[in-house]
Amino acid sequence: MSRTPPGTDSKCFVWSLLSSIYPPKNNPERVYNYRHYEHTLNLSGLTFPMPVRDIPKFEKQNPTISINILCKGNDGGYVPLYVSKERGRRHHVNLFLIEGPDNSTHYVWIKNMSHLVCGRTKHHGTTYVCNSCLHPFCKKVP
């Protein structure tokens, strides 16, 4: 099996997504943990790096997965680039899109939304973030 040199793989969307669905016990930053799960996704007709506009197509082809995409806003906060319309799917994944100065993009899994948005509230405990509106709440609603 050939080894992809670091920084040259354009499937960070796939690896980030798989890291949330199949979290490894060790070395979660290593792509080799996820390569054997790549066949579990329907990636036909998709191009990589994955454009945000193709996320609905991915969700249609993979009916157990819904995705939100966030990025850093101009004011230092976070902006939702894509909020899934799909509800009740077995896997919901929040990804962060990092945009480089050369227009390169890189997806990473947001493992803990509470930690990401904790600065948006005066509450000092765990926050519960709504996957539809991305608003943090102090209490979990059943």
Secondary structure, DSSP 4 states (H G I P E B T S, - for coil): ---PPTT----HHHHHHHHHHS--SS-TT-GGGTGGGGGGS--TT--SSPPGGGHHHHHHH-TTEEEEEEEE-TTSSEEEEEE----S-SEEEEEEEEE-TTS-EEEEE-S-HHHHHGGGSS--S--EE-TTT--EESS---
